[in-house]
Amino acid sequence: MAQQNQPRILGTAPDPYDGSPEKASAFWNTLANYYTINDAVYATDTQKVSSALTYFKIGTPGGNWASDRMQTALNANPVNYGMWNEFKTTFEQQFIPPATQMEAIQKMHDTRMGTNSFANWFQDWSTHTRRTGVDEFTKMWAFRCNLPAGLQQKLLTLSPQPATLTELVKKTWEFDCNWQIYGGATANPTRGQGPYQGNYHGNRNPLIQEIKDNAEVKIAVTQTQRGTSRKQGKLTQQERQRRMANNLCLYCGTAGHIAVKCPASRRPYTGNSLRQLGTTPEGESSIESQLEDLNINAVTPFNVIDKMVVDSKTKDKSF
């Protein structure tokens, strides 16, 4: 009956540790996890510490340190192995030197996600984070700062905000999965954040194409939408005279056509006056200003009518 009630050991104990700084975090995480899943067997701090000291390889710096700890505990009266948290702190101070810890902290803050997949980036980032020994809040802050701005903004929409690093990682993973499915990962691997090389402040809309810094953007006309009366501004008097003198289109400035038939116009002429570059406030349009902006070339196709039916007293027989 006693054997039937004995708890079953789960998992695998860590390999003997030799004291190498690069193996310290991995060894400790494996050891702590082993005791967690077997908490029914290792129920007290004394059981955990006394057992942990047996997982150090004899004849190595790690084994010599563990041997000294055993001797100190056994020489006490009564035998005292100390608290588990104190043992953890002493282990980290012994086998994770400050230089290694500072390097890990630096990498925790500087390892950007960029265009990497979330899974690959998080595996790399968490490896450095485990070696830092910093608190949960600092880890969460560094985690957020290393994400692209698009994911950061999505996280800000959560209510309530994640309270632990585990919750934060889970929500970020969900957002990134949704983006991979619906956001076009192949077209824009920066999650809507502009150029690829670590730029987290670029174009936030994946549907808007990037405009190069040296590109010259020219706007020919502002299209009227849904009945609005926003119109284009006028040409300068000098430019207007130059185009008229050279028989150029008052819309685009090239020869061979008139403004009402200008191929640069995106919409057919509907009878409204065509304005040139610039805009004027709504409500400042008048009949005179509209007539003033008409392309003089527009009269050419119709030929001036010399005779027209007018009042007999009218002396002017033409336009």
GUTIRO-440668 format. One record per residue (C-alpha): x, y, z; residue number from 1. Coordinates in Angstrom, 1 decimal, padded with zeros to 4 digits. Layout:
+--------+--------+--------+--------+
|      u |      v |      w | drenza |
+--------+--------+--------+--------+
|      X |      Y |      Z |    NUM |
...
+--------+--------+--------+--------+
//
This chain:
+--------+--------+--------+--------+
|      u |      v |      w | drenza |
+--------+--------+--------+--------+
|  000.0 |  000.0 |  000.0 |      1 |
|  002.8 |  002.4 |  000.8 |      2 |
|  004.3 |  001.9 | -002.7 |      3 |
|  001.0 |  002.5 | -004.4 |      4 |
|  000.5 |  005.9 | -002.6 |      5 |
|  004.0 |  007.1 | -003.4 |      6 |
|  004.0 |  010.0 | -005.9 |      7 |
|  005.3 |  009.2 | -009.3 |      8 |
|  008.3 |  011.1 | -010.5 |      9 |
|  007.6 |  013.1 | -013.7 |     10 |
|  010.0 |  014.5 | -016.2 |     11 |
|  013.8 |  014.2 | -016.3 |     12 |
|  016.3 |  015.7 | -013.9 |     13 |
|  018.9 |  018.0 | -015.4 |     14 |
|  022.4 |  016.8 | -016.4 |     15 |
|  025.1 |  017.5 | -013.8 |     16 |
|  026.2 |  021.1 | -014.0 |     17 |
|  029.9 |  021.9 | -014.3 |     18 |
|  029.7 |  025.6 | -013.5 |     19 |
|  029.9 |  027.1 | -017.0 |     20 |
|  028.3 |  030.6 | -017.2 |     21 |
|  026.8 |  029.9 | -020.6 |     22 |
|  024.9 |  026.8 | -019.2 |     23 |
|  023.8 |  028.4 | -016.0 |     24 |
|  020.4 |  029.6 | -017.0 |     25 |
|  019.5 |  026.5 | -018.9 |     26 |
|  020.5 |  024.3 | -016.0 |     27 |
|  018.5 |  026.3 | -013.4 |     28 |
|  015.4 |  026.5 | -015.5 |     29 |
|  015.4 |  022.7 | -016.0 |     30 |
|  016.0 |  022.2 | -012.3 |     31 |
|  013.3 |  024.6 | -011.2 |     32 |
|  010.8 |  023.0 | -013.7 |     33 |
|  011.7 |  019.5 | -012.4 |     34 |
|  010.9 |  020.5 | -008.9 |     35 |
|  007.6 |  022.2 | -009.9 |     36 |
|  006.2 |  019.2 | -011.7 |     37 |
|  007.2 |  017.0 | -008.7 |     38 |
|  006.1 |  019.3 | -005.9 |     39 |
|  004.5 |  016.4 | -004.1 |     40 |
|  007.9 |  014.8 | -003.7 |     41 |
|  009.9 |  018.0 | -003.2 |     42 |
|  007.5 |  019.8 | -000.9 |     43 |
|  009.9 |  021.8 |  001.3 |     44 |
|  012.9 |  024.1 |  000.8 |     45 |
|  015.2 |  021.7 |  002.5 |     46 |
|  014.3 |  018.9 |  000.2 |     47 |
|  014.8 |  021.1 | -002.9 |     48 |
|  018.1 |  022.6 | -001.9 |     49 |
|  019.6 |  019.3 | -000.6 |     50 |
|  018.6 |  017.5 | -003.8 |     51 |
|  019.8 |  020.4 | -006.1 |     52 |
|  023.3 |  020.2 | -004.6 |     53 |
|  023.6 |  016.6 | -005.9 |     54 |
|  023.1 |  017.8 | -009.6 |     55 |
|  026.6 |  019.5 | -009.7 |     56 |
|  029.4 |  017.6 | -011.5 |     57 |
|  032.1 |  016.5 | -009.1 |     58 |
|  035.6 |  017.7 | -009.9 |     59 |
|  034.4 |  020.9 | -011.7 |     60 |
|  034.0 |  024.5 | -010.4 |     61 |
|  030.3 |  023.8 | -010.0 |     62 |
|  030.9 |  020.6 | -008.1 |     63 |
|  033.4 |  022.3 | -005.8 |     64 |
|  030.9 |  025.1 | -005.0 |     65 |
|  028.1 |  022.6 | -004.3 |     66 |
|  030.4 |  020.5 | -002.0 |     67 |
|  031.2 |  023.6 |  000.1 |     68 |
|  027.5 |  024.4 |  000.4 |     69 |
|  026.8 |  020.8 |  001.6 |     70 |
|  029.6 |  021.0 |  004.2 |     71 |
|  028.3 |  024.3 |  005.6 |     72 |
|  024.7 |  023.0 |  005.8 |     73 |
|  025.8 |  019.7 |  007.5 |     74 |
|  028.0 |  021.4 |  010.0 |     75 |
|  025.1 |  023.5 |  011.3 |     76 |
|  023.2 |  022.3 |  014.3 |     77 |
|  020.6 |  021.5 |  013.4 |     78 |
|  021.3 |  020.9 |  009.8 |     79 |
|  020.3 |  023.9 |  007.7 |     80 |
|  020.2 |  024.1 |  003.9 |     81 |
|  018.6 |  027.4 |  003.9 |     82 |
|  015.7 |  028.8 |  001.8 |     83 |
|  015.1 |  027.9 | -001.8 |     84 |
|  015.0 |  031.6 | -002.9 |     85 |
|  018.2 |  032.4 | -001.1 |     86 |
|  019.8 |  029.4 | -002.8 |     87 |
|  018.7 |  030.7 | -006.2 |     88 |
|  020.1 |  034.1 | -005.5 |     89 |
|  023.4 |  032.7 | -004.4 |     90 |
|  023.6 |  030.4 | -007.5 |     91 |
|  023.0 |  033.3 | -009.9 |     92 |
|  025.6 |  035.5 | -008.2 |     93 |
|  028.1 |  032.7 | -008.4 |     94 |
|  027.6 |  031.4 | -011.9 |     95 |
|  026.1 |  034.3 | -013.8 |     96 |
|  028.8 |  037.0 | -013.6 |     97 |
|  027.8 |  040.7 | -013.9 |     98 |
|  029.3 |  041.1 | -017.3 |     99 |
|  027.2 |  038.2 | -018.6 |    100 |
|  024.1 |  039.6 | -017.0 |    101 |
|  024.7 |  043.1 | -018.3 |    102 |
|  025.2 |  041.8 | -021.8 |    103 |
|  021.9 |  039.8 | -021.5 |    104 |
|  020.1 |  043.0 | -020.3 |    105 |
|  021.5 |  044.9 | -023.2 |    106 |
|  020.3 |  042.3 | -025.7 |    107 |
|  016.9 |  042.1 | -024.0 |    108 |
|  016.4 |  045.8 | -024.8 |    109 |
|  018.0 |  045.8 | -028.3 |    110 |
|  016.8 |  042.6 | -029.9 |    111 |
|  014.2 |  044.0 | -032.3 |    112 |
|  011.5 |  041.9 | -033.9 |    113 |
|  011.9 |  043.7 | -037.3 |    114 |
|  010.8 |  041.5 | -040.2 |    115 |
|  011.4 |  038.3 | -038.3 |    116 |
|  008.6 |  035.9 | -037.5 |    117 |
|  007.2 |  036.3 | -034.0 |    118 |
|  008.1 |  032.8 | -033.0 |    119 |
|  011.7 |  033.0 | -034.1 |    120 |
|  012.2 |  036.4 | -032.6 |    121 |
|  010.6 |  035.5 | -029.3 |    122 |
|  012.8 |  032.4 | -028.9 |    123 |
|  015.9 |  034.5 | -029.3 |    124 |
|  014.6 |  037.4 | -027.2 |    125 |
|  013.5 |  035.1 | -024.3 |    126 |
|  016.9 |  033.3 | -024.3 |    127 |
|  018.6 |  036.6 | -023.4 |    128 |
|  015.8 |  037.6 | -021.0 |    129 |
|  016.1 |  034.5 | -018.8 |    130 |
|  019.7 |  035.5 | -018.1 |    131 |
|  019.0 |  039.0 | -017.0 |    132 |
|  017.5 |  038.4 | -013.6 |    133 |
|  015.2 |  041.5 | -013.9 |    134 |
|  011.7 |  041.8 | -012.6 |    135 |
|  008.5 |  041.0 | -014.6 |    136 |
|  007.6 |  044.7 | -015.2 |    137 |
|  011.0 |  045.4 | -016.9 |    138 |
|  010.7 |  042.3 | -019.1 |    139 |
|  007.2 |  043.4 | -020.2 |    140 |
|  008.5 |  046.9 | -021.0 |    141 |
|  011.4 |  045.6 | -023.0 |    142 |
|  009.1 |  043.2 | -024.8 |    143 |
|  006.7 |  046.0 | -026.0 |    144 |
|  009.6 |  048.3 | -027.1 |    145 |
|  011.0 |  045.6 | -029.3 |    146 |
|  007.8 |  045.1 | -031.3 |    147 |
|  006.9 |  046.8 | -034.5 |    148 |
|  004.8 |  049.9 | -034.0 |    149 |
|  001.8 |  048.2 | -035.5 |    150 |
|  001.7 |  045.4 | -032.9 |    151 |
|  002.4 |  048.0 | -030.1 |    152 |
| -000.7 |  050.0 | -031.2 |    153 |
| -002.9 |  046.8 | -031.3 |    154 |
| -001.8 |  046.0 | -027.7 |    155 |
| -002.8 |  049.4 | -026.6 |    156 |
| -006.4 |  048.7 | -027.6 |    157 |
| -006.7 |  045.9 | -025.1 |    158 |
| -008.8 |  046.4 | -022.1 |    159 |
| -007.8 |  045.4 | -019.5 |    160 |
| -004.2 |  045.4 | -020.4 |    161 |
| -002.2 |  042.2 | -019.9 |    162 |
| -000.9 |  041.9 | -016.3 |    163 |
|  001.8 |  039.4 | -016.9 |    164 |
|  004.5 |  038.7 | -019.5 |    165 |
|  002.8 |  035.4 | -020.3 |    166 |
| -000.5 |  037.1 | -021.1 |    167 |
|  001.3 |  039.8 | -023.1 |    168 |
|  003.1 |  037.3 | -025.2 |    169 |
| -000.1 |  035.4 | -025.9 |    170 |
| -002.0 |  038.4 | -027.1 |    171 |
|  000.9 |  039.6 | -029.2 |    172 |
|  001.1 |  036.1 | -030.8 |    173 |
| -002.7 |  036.2 | -031.6 |    174 |
| -002.4 |  039.6 | -033.2 |    175 |
|  000.6 |  038.5 | -035.3 |    176 |
| -001.2 |  035.3 | -036.4 |    177 |
| -004.2 |  037.4 | -037.6 |    178 |
| -001.9 |  039.7 | -039.5 |    179 |
| -000.2 |  036.7 | -041.1 |    180 |
| -003.5 |  035.4 | -042.3 |    181 |
| -005.3 |  038.7 | -043.3 |    182 |
| -002.6 |  041.3 | -043.5 |    183 |
| -000.5 |  040.1 | -046.5 |    184 |
|  002.8 |  039.0 | -044.8 |    185 |
|  004.5 |  038.4 | -048.2 |    186 |
|  003.7 |  041.9 | -049.5 |    187 |
|  004.7 |  043.7 | -046.3 |    188 |
|  006.7 |  041.8 | -043.7 |    189 |
|  007.0 |  044.9 | -041.5 |    190 |
|  003.4 |  044.6 | -040.4 |    191 |
|  002.4 |  047.8 | -042.0 |    192 |
|  005.3 |  049.8 | -040.7 |    193 |
|  007.1 |  051.1 | -043.8 |    194 |
|  010.6 |  050.1 | -045.1 |    195 |
|  011.9 |  046.7 | -044.0 |    196 |
|  015.2 |  047.6 | -042.3 |    197 |
|  014.0 |  048.2 | -038.8 |    198 |
|  011.9 |  051.3 | -039.6 |    199 |
|  009.0 |  051.2 | -037.2 |    200 |
|  007.7 |  054.7 | -038.0 |    201 |
|  006.9 |  054.4 | -041.7 |    202 |
|  003.7 |  054.0 | -043.6 |    203 |
|  001.1 |  052.4 | -041.2 |    204 |
| -001.3 |  051.4 | -044.0 |    205 |
| -000.1 |  048.4 | -046.0 |    206 |
| -002.4 |  049.5 | -048.9 |    207 |
| -000.5 |  052.8 | -049.3 |    208 |
|  002.5 |  052.5 | -051.5 |    209 |
|  005.8 |  053.9 | -050.3 |    210 |
|  006.7 |  057.3 | -051.9 |    211 |
|  010.5 |  057.8 | -052.2 |    212 |
|  012.0 |  060.8 | -050.7 |    213 |
|  013.3 |  062.1 | -054.0 |    214 |
|  010.1 |  061.6 | -055.9 |    215 |
|  008.5 |  064.7 | -057.3 |    216 |
|  004.7 |  064.6 | -056.8 |    217 |
|  002.6 |  066.6 | -059.2 |    218 |
| -001.1 |  067.1 | -058.8 |    219 |
| -002.9 |  068.1 | -062.0 |    220 |
| -006.4 |  068.6 | -060.7 |    221 |
| -008.4 |  068.1 | -057.6 |    222 |
| -011.4 |  065.8 | -058.2 |    223 |
| -014.8 |  066.9 | -056.9 |    224 |
| -016.3 |  064.3 | -054.7 |    225 |
| -019.9 |  063.9 | -053.7 |    226 |
| -021.0 |  067.4 | -054.7 |    227 |
| -018.3 |  069.3 | -053.0 |    228 |
| -017.3 |  072.6 | -054.5 |    229 |
| -013.5 |  072.6 | -053.8 |    230 |
| -011.8 |  074.0 | -056.9 |    231 |
| -008.3 |  074.5 | -058.2 |    232 |
| -006.5 |  077.8 | -057.9 |    233 |
| -005.4 |  080.0 | -060.8 |    234 |
| -002.3 |  080.1 | -062.8 |    235 |
| -000.1 |  083.1 | -062.2 |    236 |
| -000.6 |  085.9 | -064.7 |    237 |
|  002.9 |  085.4 | -066.1 |    238 |
|  002.4 |  081.7 | -066.7 |    239 |
| -001.0 |  082.2 | -068.2 |    240 |
|  000.3 |  084.7 | -070.7 |    241 |
|  003.2 |  082.4 | -071.6 |    242 |
|  000.9 |  079.5 | -072.3 |    243 |
| -001.5 |  081.6 | -074.3 |    244 |
|  001.3 |  083.1 | -076.4 |    245 |
|  002.6 |  079.6 | -077.2 |    246 |
| -000.7 |  078.0 | -077.8 |    247 |
| -000.3 |  075.7 | -074.8 |    248 |
| -002.9 |  073.8 | -072.8 |    249 |
| -003.9 |  075.8 | -069.8 |    250 |
| -004.4 |  072.6 | -067.9 |    251 |
| -001.2 |  070.6 | -068.3 |    252 |
|  001.0 |  073.1 | -070.1 |    253 |
|  001.7 |  071.0 | -073.3 |    254 |
|  000.9 |  071.6 | -076.9 |    255 |
| -001.4 |  069.8 | -079.3 |    256 |
| -004.7 |  070.0 | -077.4 |    257 |
| -007.0 |  072.2 | -075.4 |    258 |
| -007.9 |  072.1 | -071.8 |    259 |
| -011.3 |  070.6 | -072.2 |    260 |
| -009.8 |  067.7 | -074.1 |    261 |
| -006.6 |  067.4 | -072.0 |    262 |
| -005.6 |  063.7 | -071.6 |    263 |
| -004.1 |  064.5 | -068.2 |    264 |
| -007.5 |  065.0 | -066.8 |    265 |
| -008.9 |  062.0 | -065.0 |    266 |
| -012.5 |  062.9 | -065.5 |    267 |
| -014.3 |  064.2 | -068.6 |    268 |
| -015.2 |  067.8 | -068.8 |    269 |
| -018.6 |  068.4 | -067.3 |    270 |
| -019.1 |  072.1 | -068.0 |    271 |
| -017.4 |  073.3 | -064.8 |    272 |
| -014.4 |  075.5 | -065.1 |    273 |
| -011.0 |  073.8 | -064.9 |    274 |
| -008.7 |  075.2 | -062.3 |    275 |
| -004.9 |  075.0 | -062.2 |    276 |
| -002.5 |  073.9 | -059.4 |    277 |
| -003.4 |  075.0 | -055.9 |    278 |
| -006.8 |  075.3 | -054.2 |    279 |
| -009.1 |  078.1 | -053.2 |    280 |
| -011.5 |  078.1 | -050.2 |    281 |
| -015.0 |  077.0 | -050.9 |    282 |
| -017.4 |  079.8 | -051.7 |    283 |
| -015.0 |  082.2 | -053.5 |    284 |
| -016.0 |  081.1 | -057.1 |    285 |
| -017.9 |  083.5 | -059.4 |    286 |
| -019.1 |  083.6 | -063.0 |    287 |
| -016.3 |  086.1 | -063.8 |    288 |
| -013.6 |  083.9 | -062.2 |    289 |
| -014.8 |  080.8 | -064.0 |    290 |
| -014.8 |  082.6 | -067.4 |    291 |
| -011.4 |  084.0 | -066.6 |    292 |
| -010.0 |  080.5 | -066.2 |    293 |
| -011.4 |  079.1 | -069.5 |    294 |
| -008.7 |  078.0 | -071.9 |    295 |
| -008.7 |  080.4 | -074.8 |    296 |
| -007.9 |  077.5 | -077.1 |    297 |
| -011.3 |  076.2 | -076.4 |    298 |
| -012.7 |  078.8 | -078.8 |    299 |
| -010.6 |  077.5 | -081.7 |    300 |
| -012.6 |  074.5 | -082.7 |    301 |
| -015.8 |  076.5 | -083.0 |    302 |
| -014.5 |  079.3 | -085.3 |    303 |
| -015.9 |  082.7 | -084.5 |    304 |
| -019.4 |  083.2 | -085.7 |    305 |
| -019.5 |  086.4 | -087.7 |    306 |
| -023.2 |  086.4 | -088.2 |    307 |
| -025.8 |  085.7 | -085.6 |    308 |
| -029.4 |  086.5 | -084.9 |    309 |
| -029.4 |  089.6 | -082.7 |    310 |
| -031.4 |  092.7 | -082.2 |    311 |
| -031.3 |  094.9 | -085.3 |    312 |
| -029.9 |  097.7 | -083.2 |    313 |
| -026.9 |  095.7 | -082.2 |    314 |
| -023.8 |  096.7 | -084.0 |    315 |
| -021.5 |  093.9 | -082.8 |    316 |
| -022.1 |  090.9 | -085.1 |    317 |
| -019.6 |  088.5 | -083.5 |    318 |
| -018.5 |  087.2 | -080.2 |    319 |
+--------+--------+--------+--------+
//
